[in-house]
Amino acid sequence: MSQEESVKTGKRKEFVGNVVSDKMQKTIVVEVNRLVSHAKYGKTMKSKARFKAHDEKNEAHVGDKVRIVETRPLSKDKRWRLAEIILKAKIVESPNDI
C-alpha cells in the first residue's frame, strides 16, 4: 500500500449551531441542537451538544448562528473550527448601557 492510498478522502463533519460563549481568545463555544431517533423505541428526541471551535479573527459573538467543521486537535478540547457565520445576532442595548 503506497502513501497515496493510505490517505482518506472522506468529508469532514459539519454542524450548524448557536454561539453561547465568546469569552475566550480565538475560541467560541457552539451549542448544536439535533433531533435523534431512540435506538430501541424509535421515538424522536431532542439532543444537544456543546463544542469548542477555533475562531481565528474573533468575529463570532454570542447569539450568532454559525457553521463549524471538524479539524485536527488544536488543544485539549478544541477539535472544530469556524467555517462561516450564517446569521449575525441583533445587538440590543440595555438601559444600563446608556
Residue frames as qw, qx, qy, qz and C-alpha x, y, z in Angstrom:
[[0.000, 0.889, 0.458, 0.000, 0.00, 0.00, 0.00],
 [0.434, 0.357, -0.017, 0.827, 1.54, 3.31, -1.07],
 [0.136, -0.264, -0.418, 0.859, 1.32, 6.52, 0.89],
 [0.285, -0.016, -0.280, -0.917, -1.25, 7.96, -1.53],
 [0.525, -0.269, -0.734, -0.337, -3.61, 5.03, -0.97],
 [0.409, -0.321, -0.712, 0.472, -3.49, 5.39, 2.82],
 [0.053, 0.064, 0.151, -0.985, -4.81, 8.98, 2.73],
 [0.158, 0.552, 0.806, -0.145, -8.54, 9.11, 3.44],
 [0.035, 0.155, 0.320, 0.934, -10.59, 11.43, 1.27],
 [0.160, -0.607, -0.777, 0.044, -13.78, 11.48, 3.35],
 [0.075, -0.732, -0.171, -0.655, -15.83, 14.57, 4.06],
 [0.176, 0.088, -0.609, 0.769, -15.37, 16.39, 7.33],
 [0.164, -0.624, -0.750, 0.145, -18.28, 16.56, 9.75],
 [0.007, 0.304, 0.059, 0.951, -20.20, 19.83, 9.77],
 [0.179, -0.592, -0.739, 0.269, -22.69, 21.19, 12.28],
 [0.036, -0.563, -0.156, -0.811, -24.80, 24.33, 12.47],
 [0.485, -0.544, -0.607, 0.318, -25.37, 25.80, 15.91],
 [0.114, -0.934, -0.108, -0.320, -25.58, 28.92, 18.05],
 [0.426, 0.360, -0.486, 0.673, -22.68, 30.61, 19.81],
 [0.589, -0.707, -0.384, -0.073, -23.26, 30.52, 23.58],
 [0.539, -0.757, 0.078, 0.362, -19.88, 31.92, 24.70],
 [0.636, 0.657, -0.049, 0.403, -17.13, 34.04, 23.15],
 [0.425, -0.896, 0.131, -0.019, -15.20, 34.99, 26.29],
 [0.778, -0.308, 0.356, 0.416, -12.04, 33.08, 25.35],
 [0.092, 0.716, -0.407, -0.560, -9.43, 34.37, 22.93],
 [0.330, 0.374, -0.724, -0.477, -9.83, 32.84, 19.44],
 [0.095, -0.130, -0.986, 0.043, -12.33, 30.29, 20.81],
 [0.538, -0.154, -0.034, -0.828, -16.12, 30.10, 20.78],
 [0.261, 0.070, 0.929, -0.252, -18.49, 27.61, 22.38],
 [0.450, 0.050, -0.460, -0.764, -21.19, 26.43, 19.97],
 [0.492, 0.074, 0.756, -0.425, -24.34, 24.60, 21.07],
 [0.307, 0.110, -0.730, -0.600, -25.74, 22.22, 18.45],
 [0.609, 0.099, 0.545, -0.568, -29.35, 21.03, 18.79],
 [0.278, 0.173, -0.817, -0.475, -30.39, 17.91, 16.86],
 [0.829, -0.055, 0.160, -0.533, -33.31, 15.51, 16.61],
 [0.140, 0.353, -0.923, -0.062, -32.21, 11.91, 17.09],
 [0.808, -0.145, -0.362, -0.442, -34.17, 8.69, 17.00],
 [0.611, -0.492, 0.552, -0.281, -34.11, 6.46, 20.09],
 [0.126, 0.393, -0.886, -0.209, -32.17, 3.26, 19.36],
 [0.109, 0.128, 0.976, -0.139, -34.77, 0.86, 20.78],
 [0.252, 0.573, 0.670, -0.400, -38.12, 2.65, 20.69],
 [0.359, 0.420, 0.542, 0.633, -37.69, 4.90, 17.67],
 [0.089, -0.910, -0.373, 0.157, -39.09, 7.99, 19.41],
 [0.435, 0.614, -0.015, 0.658, -37.64, 11.27, 18.15],
 [0.541, -0.714, -0.256, 0.363, -35.84, 13.11, 20.93],
 [0.180, 0.950, -0.158, 0.201, -34.03, 16.42, 21.21],
 [0.845, -0.229, -0.049, 0.481, -30.30, 16.20, 21.74],
 [0.144, 0.972, -0.130, 0.132, -27.83, 19.00, 22.33],
 [0.842, -0.130, -0.033, 0.522, -24.06, 19.11, 22.41],
 [0.060, -0.980, 0.115, 0.153, -21.55, 21.89, 23.06],
 [0.844, 0.218, 0.078, 0.483, -18.35, 22.16, 21.04],
 [0.264, -0.789, 0.154, 0.533, -15.36, 24.46, 21.38],
 [0.704, 0.573, 0.290, 0.301, -14.40, 25.87, 18.00],
 [0.496, -0.271, 0.132, 0.814, -11.44, 27.90, 16.78],
 [0.253, 0.910, 0.324, 0.051, -12.31, 31.46, 15.68],
 [0.675, 0.083, 0.022, 0.733, -9.07, 32.96, 14.36],
 [0.151, 0.413, 0.109, 0.891, -10.33, 36.54, 13.91],
 [0.042, -0.327, -0.667, 0.668, -12.70, 36.66, 16.92],
 [0.203, -0.066, -0.356, -0.910, -15.57, 37.59, 14.58],
 [0.491, -0.414, -0.704, -0.304, -18.38, 35.42, 16.05],
 [0.150, -0.273, 0.469, -0.827, -20.30, 36.63, 19.09],
 [0.203, 0.198, 0.870, -0.403, -22.99, 35.29, 21.43],
 [0.516, 0.522, 0.399, -0.550, -26.26, 34.60, 19.61],
 [0.344, 0.543, -0.534, -0.549, -24.74, 34.20, 16.13],
 [0.932, 0.152, 0.294, -0.150, -25.74, 31.18, 14.06],
 [0.039, 0.723, -0.639, -0.261, -22.56, 29.52, 12.74],
 [0.959, 0.212, -0.174, -0.074, -21.30, 26.51, 10.79],
 [0.370, -0.698, 0.613, 0.022, -18.41, 24.58, 12.34],
 [0.825, 0.401, -0.385, -0.098, -16.20, 21.98, 10.62],
 [0.904, -0.382, 0.121, 0.149, -14.20, 19.12, 12.11],
 [0.396, 0.803, -0.407, 0.180, -10.43, 19.63, 12.14],
 [0.674, 0.137, -0.604, 0.403, -7.26, 18.28, 13.75],
 [0.559, -0.684, -0.388, 0.263, -6.93, 18.68, 17.53],
 [0.239, 0.755, -0.087, 0.604, -5.97, 22.29, 18.28],
 [0.170, -0.500, 0.570, -0.629, -5.97, 21.98, 22.08],
 [0.154, -0.028, 0.926, -0.343, -7.27, 19.67, 24.81],
 [0.396, 0.461, 0.677, -0.416, -10.93, 20.36, 23.97],
 [0.389, 0.671, -0.098, -0.624, -10.84, 22.12, 20.56],
 [0.472, 0.002, 0.807, 0.355, -11.44, 19.85, 17.55],
 [0.354, 0.740, 0.559, 0.119, -13.62, 22.19, 15.46],
 [0.253, -0.200, 0.113, 0.940, -13.10, 25.44, 13.57],
 [0.341, 0.654, 0.322, -0.594, -15.46, 28.17, 12.47],
 [0.478, 0.263, 0.651, 0.528, -16.36, 27.76, 8.79],
 [0.018, 0.398, 0.318, 0.860, -18.80, 30.66, 8.39],
 [0.151, 0.275, 0.541, -0.780, -21.20, 32.91, 10.22],
 [0.093, 0.445, 0.811, 0.368, -24.66, 32.21, 8.82],
 [0.194, -0.804, -0.391, -0.404, -26.65, 34.81, 10.76],
 [0.246, 0.239, -0.434, 0.833, -25.42, 37.63, 12.98],
 [0.258, -0.597, -0.702, 0.291, -27.33, 38.28, 16.22],
 [0.011, -0.829, -0.207, -0.519, -29.11, 41.58, 16.67],
 [0.379, 0.037, -0.483, 0.789, -27.40, 43.87, 19.17],
 [0.348, -0.776, -0.443, -0.286, -29.85, 45.11, 21.79],
 [0.188, 0.408, -0.414, 0.792, -28.81, 47.95, 24.06],
 [0.445, -0.548, -0.679, 0.201, -29.91, 47.62, 27.64],
 [0.151, -0.934, -0.159, -0.281, -30.99, 50.71, 29.64],
 [0.689, -0.651, 0.081, 0.309, -27.93, 50.24, 31.89],
 [0.698, 0.119, 0.267, 0.654, -25.52, 50.86, 28.99],
 [0.189, 0.814, 0.260, 0.483, -26.75, 54.42, 28.39]]
